[in-house]
């Protein structure tokens, strides 16, 4: 393998990794925002105890 093709391969690998990290970062930010919105929505529930307990019995 010559140096030019090795350089191109490494550059593509680096770009692919950077894109993957950016997508994961955007996904994490979106999940945090949705979590905050859900917490806010539960605070504004019409009944004060609504959503405070979870019945998981089958």
Secondary structure as GFF3:
##gff-version 3
##sequence-region A 1 58
A	DSSP	alpha_helix	3	43	.	.	.	ID=ss1
###
